[in-house]
């Protein structure tokens, strides 16, 4: 790895490429090796090769959400949000019990101002993960959306329901603290924020 970095700095790109490939070949399940290859190819503006490395990494370990998330992020950055969204949708189908993929897709919808689509996904997530921590995460996401739209009472009800089941939920405590500040209840808000910082 140090050798590859040195070779890159010396402008010996072919040798660096070979070295990175050998390292990845020796430990194919160590994802950071593939990420170094992706970074190398991306820096060389060889985007197809970078994408190919990420797709191969998924084939090697298809149950690893980090690989899916990396491909989605890379394609979103290099080919457009739609490509990243397609990967996240495919990943969610392949790994339906992985809440991180659902949340990533919901986050993408939120960041692209498709709030109703995000809301639908989080509601679906609440049902799919009923009784599990992921359902609470979805409920907090819905509460944040409500709060952002000025539906403070609805947001507060959702947050209280989450905190009833999990009094240490950082996201729920943060939102409750923000609601407290908004209502001029700084003392309780500070307690919520401190609880988050302790964790």
N, C-alpha and C positions, 0 to 999 in steps of 0.2 A: 504494500500500500504506500509506504514511504517512497519506495522506488518509483512507482507510477507517478506520484506527485512530483518527484524530482525530474522525471523524464518530461512531464508536461511543461514544467518551468523551463527546461532546457530546449523546448521546442521539438522534442523527439516524440511526436504524436503517435506514429505507427507503433513504436516500442511501448509507449504508455498504453495504447489500446490493447496490445497483446498481453501485457502484464495484468491489466484489469480483468481481461477475459480469463486468464489463468487463475487468478485469485477467485473469481466467481465460480469457475469450474471446480475448484478444489472444495469449496463450501457452498453448494448451490442453495442451501436453505437459509444462509445468512443474508438477509435482505439488504443490509447496508452495502454489501459488495455490488449488488445490482444497482442500487441507488447511485453509487460512485460511477458506474458505467453510464447510467442515464445522465448524470451531471456532465460527464466527459463528452458524450455525444451531443448533448444540448449545447454545450459550450462551443462545439464544432459546427453547430447549426445542422446537425444530422438528426433531425427530429424523428424521422421514420425509424432509425436504429434505436433511438431512445425509447420510443413507443414499443418497439418490438421486444426490447429487454423487459419492460414492465409487463407486457402480455405473457412473455415466457415465464416470468416470476409467478404470475397468477396460475399458469398451467402447472407449475411445480408445486404450488401450495394454494389450491383454490379456496380453502376454508379460512385463509388469512385476510381479514378485512383491511389490514394496512396496505396490502398489495393493491386491492381494489381501490381504496381511497387515494393511493398515490397515482394510479393510472387516471382516475377521474380528475384529480387536481391537475395533472400534467396536460391531459387533453383539453381541459377547460382553459388552461393558460395558453396552450399552443394552437388549438383548433377551434376554440369557442365553447361557450357555456353549454350549448346543446350537446356537444360530444361528451362533455363531462357528465351531464345529466343522464345521457343514455347509458354510460358505464355504471352510474349509481343505481339506475333502475334495474339493469341486468344483475348487478351485485345483490340487490335486495331480493330478486327472484331466486338467485342461486343460494343465498344465505338468509332465508326469511326470518330466522330467529336471532339475527344479529342486530341489536338496537342501534349500534353506532352507524350502521349504513342507513337506517331509516332517518336518524337524526341528521346525518350529513345531507341527505336528499332534502329534508325539510329546511335545513339551513340554506341550501342552494336556492330553494323556492323563495325563502325570505329575502335573501340578498338580491334576488332579481325581481323583487316587488310583486311576487305572486303569492300574496298572503293567503288568499282563499285556498289555493292549492296546498300550501303548507298546513293550513288549518285542517283540511280534509285528511292529509297524511297523518298528522298528529292524532286526530280522532280515531283513525284506522289503527294506529299504533297502540292507543289506549286499549282497544278491544283485543288486538292480537297478543298483547303482552299482559293481559288482565292478571292482577295479583303479583306482578313482578316489578322490580325497580324501574324497568324501562317504561312501564305505564305511568309511573309517577313523573318520570322525565318528560314524557309527552304532555302530561297535565300541566307541568310548569311551563312548557313551551306555549301551550294554549293560553295560560294565564298571562304570559309576557305579551302575547299578541293582543289579548283583551286590553291590557294596561296601555299598550301603545296606541290603541284606538280610543282611549278615554273611558273604557268600561271598567272602572276601578273596582266596583263592588263585585262584578263577576270574577275579576282577576283575584281579588282577595279571597273569595270563596274557594276557588281552585287551590290557591296557595295553602289555605288553612287545611283543606282536605289532605293535601300532600304532607304537610307538617304533622298532621295527626298520625299518619302512618310512619313517617320518618322525620323526626324532629331535627335531624342533622343535615337535611337536604340543603346544600350550599346555594343552589340556584333559587330554591324557594325562599330561603332566608334573605338572600340578596333582594329579591323582588319585594318581599314583605317590608324590608328596610326602606326601599325606595318609596313604597306606598306610604309608609309611616312618615318619611320626610315630606312627601307631597301634602300630607294632611297636617303637617306641623307638629308631629309627634316625634321629635328628635331623640328623646331618651330611649324609646323602644327601638327606634331605627338603629341607634348606636349599638344597642345590645345585639341586634341581629347581625350587624356588620362585624362586631367583635367575635361572635360565634363562628362566622365564616372564616375569619382570620386565624382562629385557633385551630381549625381543621386544616 
